[in-house]
Amino acid sequence: MPIIPNFPAALLEEHRLWHHTNHHSNPANLPPGYGEKFLQFHRQYIAKALQWYERQGYDMRLVAPWQEVPEEIRSAPCYDRNAEMRIRNNPESFATADELGLFLEASNLHGCIHETAAKLYGQPDLNDFDLAPANTIFYNIHSMIDQWYQNWERAKGMRLKNAARNGGASVRAAGKAGRPGSMRAASGGRSKSVRRSAGGKLPRKAGGKLVQSSSRRQSAPWHRPARNGASPWRRQNGMSPQEKG
């Protein structure tokens, strides 16, 4: 999936600041309240970002939630299938939204999805919380996580509030989700806006089409040095999944 052109700097900064402000070094020992804050922030953030995205006339299929975690990500050594199955099939086992959010981080589900998608799909920005929101796969991931959150809310008999999938751009995108485990649009093929050239790169096109960033980094995302004091999602000496997008 490509970089979103002209993505607002203010939205990137909002995401970056949240992760800096709420940074903790040990994802297995996050403070009470972090889990719910994580879920609520990202719900509101993706709703705001997708409203902007739709106003640009971009292809909503590219940012629709994954209905399943792609099998190639599930096969990664860092991925905990049992943790995913608990969230999806036994949401009532989490007493609170905070417990759910903390489990997402402590189990490394969130972190592993970001890290593995960055590697498999050649999108290193997904592994950098300064840049990830400008990538369409960020919304595939976080809209899916928000669906897990909604599933918990339904299991608890709660009314959905400010859900990213309720109304506006995101609910229209949800009906056009890409095939599970696929990087193609729901139509069964790639959108014209992301058709690849013979060299495998995403071409730059005029008229607001999604493009490959000309300044994309060539180094592996987990070796990218910190920018302006920011820690990349995967450090050379260990993971900090709570910093993930």
C-alpha positions as CSV (number, residue, x, y, z in Angstrom):
1,M,0.0,0.0,0.0
2,P,1.2,3.5,-0.7
3,I,2.0,6.6,1.2
4,I,-1.0,9.0,1.4
5,P,-0.1,12.2,-0.5
6,N,-0.3,15.5,1.3
7,F,-1.2,13.9,4.6
8,P,-1.6,16.8,7.1
9,A,1.5,17.5,9.2
10,A,-0.9,18.4,12.1
11,L,-2.3,14.9,12.1
12,L,1.2,13.3,12.1
13,E,2.2,15.6,15.0
14,E,-0.9,14.7,17.0
15,H,-0.1,11.0,16.7
16,R,3.6,11.5,17.5
17,L,2.8,13.6,20.5
18,W,0.4,11.1,22.0
19,H,3.0,8.3,21.8
20,H,5.7,10.5,23.3
21,T,3.5,11.7,26.1
22,N,2.3,8.2,26.9
23,H,5.6,6.4,26.4
24,H,6.5,3.6,28.8
25,S,9.5,1.3,28.5
26,N,7.9,-2.0,29.5
27,P,4.8,-3.0,27.6
28,A,4.2,-5.8,30.1
29,N,3.9,-3.3,33.0
30,L,1.9,-0.4,31.6
31,P,0.1,1.7,34.2
32,P,-3.7,1.4,34.8
33,G,-5.6,3.5,32.3
34,Y,-3.1,3.2,29.4
35,G,-5.1,0.5,27.6
36,E,-8.3,2.5,27.5
37,K,-6.5,5.6,26.5
38,F,-4.8,3.8,23.7
39,L,-8.1,2.4,22.3
40,Q,-10.0,5.7,22.7
41,F,-7.2,7.9,21.2
42,H,-6.9,5.7,18.1
43,R,-10.6,5.4,17.6
44,Q,-11.0,9.2,17.5
45,Y,-7.8,9.6,15.5
46,I,-8.7,7.3,12.7
47,A,-12.2,8.8,12.5
48,K,-10.7,12.3,12.1
49,A,-8.0,11.1,9.6
50,L,-10.4,9.2,7.5
51,Q,-12.8,12.1,7.3
52,W,-9.9,14.1,5.8
53,Y,-8.9,11.3,3.5
54,E,-12.4,10.9,2.1
55,R,-12.6,14.7,1.4
56,Q,-9.6,14.4,-0.8
57,G,-11.5,11.9,-3.0
58,Y,-9.0,9.0,-2.3
59,D,-10.0,5.4,-2.7
60,M,-11.7,4.3,0.5
61,R,-11.1,0.7,-0.2
62,L,-7.4,1.2,0.5
63,V,-8.1,2.2,4.1
64,A,-10.9,-0.3,5.0
65,P,-10.3,-2.5,8.0
66,W,-8.8,-5.9,7.6
67,Q,-11.5,-8.4,8.4
68,E,-8.8,-10.9,9.3
69,V,-5.2,-10.6,10.3
70,P,-3.3,-11.6,7.1
71,E,-2.1,-15.2,7.4
72,E,1.5,-14.1,6.5
73,I,1.4,-11.9,9.6
74,R,-0.1,-14.6,11.8
75,S,2.8,-16.9,10.8
76,A,5.4,-14.5,12.1
77,P,7.4,-15.7,15.2
78,C,6.3,-12.7,17.2
79,Y,2.6,-13.3,16.6
80,D,0.4,-14.8,19.4
81,R,-2.6,-16.6,17.8
82,N,-4.1,-17.5,21.1
83,A,-4.1,-13.9,22.2
84,E,-6.0,-12.9,19.0
85,M,-8.5,-15.7,19.5
86,R,-9.2,-14.6,23.0
87,I,-9.9,-11.0,21.9
88,R,-12.1,-12.1,19.0
89,N,-13.9,-15.1,20.4
90,N,-14.0,-14.4,24.2
91,P,-14.2,-10.6,24.5
92,E,-16.3,-10.8,27.7
93,S,-13.2,-12.2,29.4
94,F,-11.9,-8.7,29.6
95,A,-13.5,-6.9,32.5
96,T,-12.8,-3.4,31.2
97,A,-11.7,-1.6,28.0
98,D,-8.5,-0.8,29.9
99,E,-7.8,-4.5,30.4
100,L,-8.4,-5.2,26.7
101,G,-6.1,-2.4,25.6
102,L,-3.4,-3.5,28.0
103,F,-3.6,-7.0,26.7
104,L,-3.2,-5.9,23.1
105,E,0.2,-4.4,24.1
106,A,1.4,-7.0,26.7
107,S,0.7,-9.8,24.2
108,N,2.6,-7.9,21.5
109,L,-0.3,-8.3,19.1
110,H,-0.3,-4.7,18.1
111,G,3.4,-4.4,18.0
112,C,3.9,-7.6,16.0
113,I,1.3,-6.6,13.4
114,H,3.0,-3.3,12.8
115,E,6.5,-4.7,12.7
116,T,5.7,-7.7,10.4
117,A,3.5,-5.6,8.0
118,A,6.4,-3.1,7.7
119,K,8.8,-5.9,6.7
120,L,6.5,-8.1,4.5
121,Y,5.0,-5.3,2.5
122,G,8.1,-3.1,2.2
123,Q,6.6,-0.3,4.2
124,P,9.1,0.8,6.8
125,D,7.1,3.8,7.8
126,L,4.6,1.5,9.4
127,N,7.3,0.8,12.1
128,D,7.8,4.5,12.9
129,F,5.1,6.2,14.9
130,D,6.2,9.6,13.6
131,L,5.2,8.5,10.0
132,A,2.8,5.5,10.2
133,P,-0.5,7.4,9.9
134,A,0.5,8.6,6.4
135,N,0.3,5.0,5.2
136,T,-2.9,3.3,4.2
137,I,-2.0,0.1,6.0
138,F,-2.1,2.0,9.3
139,Y,-5.9,2.3,8.8
140,N,-6.3,-1.4,7.8
141,I,-4.7,-2.3,11.1
142,H,-6.2,0.3,13.5
143,S,-9.7,0.0,12.0
144,M,-9.5,-3.7,12.6
145,I,-8.4,-3.2,16.2
146,D,-11.3,-0.8,16.6
147,Q,-13.6,-3.5,15.4
148,W,-12.2,-5.7,18.1
149,Y,-12.9,-2.9,20.6
150,Q,-16.5,-2.6,19.3
151,N,-16.9,-6.4,19.6
152,W,-15.9,-6.0,23.3
153,E,-18.4,-3.2,23.7
154,R,-21.2,-5.3,22.2
155,A,-20.3,-8.3,24.4
156,K,-20.6,-6.0,27.5
157,G,-23.9,-4.6,26.2
158,M,-22.5,-1.1,25.9
159,R,-23.7,1.6,23.4
160,L,-21.0,2.3,20.9
161,K,-19.7,5.8,21.3
162,N,-17.7,7.7,18.7
163,A,-16.8,4.4,17.0
164,A,-14.5,5.0,14.0
165,R,-16.8,2.7,12.0
166,N,-20.0,4.7,12.8
167,G,-21.0,7.0,10.0
168,G,-19.0,9.2,7.7
169,A,-16.0,7.9,5.7
170,S,-15.1,4.9,7.6
171,V,-18.5,3.1,7.5
172,R,-18.5,3.4,3.8
173,A,-15.0,2.0,3.6
174,A,-16.0,-0.9,5.9
175,G,-18.3,-2.3,3.3
176,K,-15.5,-2.3,0.7
177,A,-12.8,-4.0,2.8
178,G,-9.9,-5.6,0.9
179,R,-9.8,-9.4,0.9
180,P,-8.5,-10.9,4.2
181,G,-4.7,-11.3,4.0
182,S,-4.6,-9.5,0.7
183,M,-3.1,-6.2,-0.3
184,R,-5.6,-5.9,-3.1
185,A,-8.8,-3.9,-3.1
186,A,-12.2,-5.5,-2.6
187,S,-12.8,-5.5,-6.3
188,G,-10.4,-8.5,-6.6
189,G,-7.6,-6.6,-8.1
190,R,-5.4,-3.6,-7.4
191,S,-7.0,-0.2,-7.6
192,K,-5.7,1.7,-10.6
193,S,-4.3,4.2,-8.2
194,V,-1.9,1.7,-6.8
195,R,-1.1,-0.3,-9.9
196,R,2.6,-1.2,-9.8
197,S,5.1,-0.6,-12.6
198,A,7.2,-3.4,-14.1
199,G,9.9,-2.5,-11.5
200,G,7.6,-3.2,-8.6
201,K,7.5,0.4,-7.4
202,L,4.4,2.4,-7.0
203,P,4.4,5.1,-9.7
204,R,3.7,8.8,-9.0
205,K,0.6,10.0,-10.7
206,A,-1.1,13.3,-11.0
207,G,-4.6,14.2,-9.9
208,G,-4.5,13.2,-6.3
209,K,-3.6,9.5,-6.8
210,L,-1.8,7.6,-4.1
211,V,2.0,7.5,-4.7
212,Q,5.2,6.0,-3.5
213,S,7.1,8.6,-1.5
214,S,10.2,9.7,-3.2
215,S,12.0,10.1,0.1
216,R,11.2,6.6,1.4
217,R,14.0,5.2,3.6
218,Q,16.0,2.3,2.4
219,S,17.1,1.0,5.8
220,A,15.2,-1.5,7.8
221,P,12.6,0.2,10.0
222,W,13.8,-1.3,13.2
223,H,17.3,0.1,12.6
224,R,16.1,3.6,11.9
225,P,17.8,6.1,14.2
226,A,15.6,8.3,16.5
227,R,14.3,11.5,15.0
228,N,14.0,14.5,17.3
229,G,14.2,12.3,20.4
230,A,11.6,9.8,19.1
231,S,12.1,6.1,19.6
232,P,11.3,3.9,16.6
233,W,8.8,1.1,17.3
234,R,11.4,-1.6,17.4
235,R,14.7,-0.7,18.9
236,Q,18.0,-2.4,18.2
237,N,18.0,-3.6,21.8
238,G,14.4,-4.6,22.1
239,M,10.8,-3.8,21.4
240,S,8.6,-1.1,22.8
241,P,5.2,-2.2,21.5
242,Q,3.4,0.5,23.5
243,E,5.0,3.0,21.2
244,K,3.4,1.4,18.1
245,G,0.9,3.4,16.1
